[in-house]
Amino acid sequence: MTSKDDRGTEIRAYPDGPILVRGDFQLLDENGDPLPAERRTIALCRCGRTGIPPFCDGTHTLLRQRPAG
């Protein structure tokens, strides 16, 4: 029997949402330097409008809620 902690890393992309990374991982910047990821689950921005790159701050939900017309 394996526990949740033994499953490794899981990466899941959500439609119109972030990429969630769960498990043991190391997040690196474009230079290969580690970025702080203090949680075992992080959300990475895909819309490009976050205020805390590369992490998701929920801005994508505001983009979906634009009034029609």
N, C-alpha and C positions, 0 to 999 in steps of 0.2 A: 504494500500500500504506500502511495506517495502522498506527501502533504502538499498544500498549496505552495509552500516555500521551496519545494524540490522540483517544481515544474520549469524552472529557468525563466527566460524572458518571453513575454508576450507583447506583440505590437499589433494594435488594432486601429484601423482607420474608420472613422464614423462619417457617414454622408453629411455633407454641409457642416462638419464639425472638426474637432481636433484629431490628432493621432495620439492614442493613449499607449503609454509604455509602462508595463508592469513587470516586477520581478527584480532580478539582479542585472544591472546594466551600468555602464559608464557613459555619460553624455559628454561629448567633446565639441569644442568650437571649431571654426574653420581652420585654425592653426594647429589643431590637435591637442589643445590645452583643455583640461577637465573643466566643466561647468558644474556649479553646485546643484545637485539633485538630492535633496535631503529626504525625500519620500520614496517609497517603493513603487508609487504610481505617479506619473507625471503626464500632463497634457501638452502636446506640442502644437503650436499654431499652424494652420494651413491657409487661413484667409489673408495673412500678411498685414493685418491691421491691429494686432495686439499692441498694447503699451508696454509689455514685458517680454520682448522676444528672447528666446525662441518659444517661450511658454504661452499657452492660451490664457487669455483673460476674459473670455466669454463674448468678445466683440462680435463674433460671427452670429450670435443670436440677434443682435441689433440689426445686422444687415438683412436677416430674413424677415424682420418685422416691419419693413418699410411699408407705409400705407400705399395702397393702389391708387393710381390716378394721378 
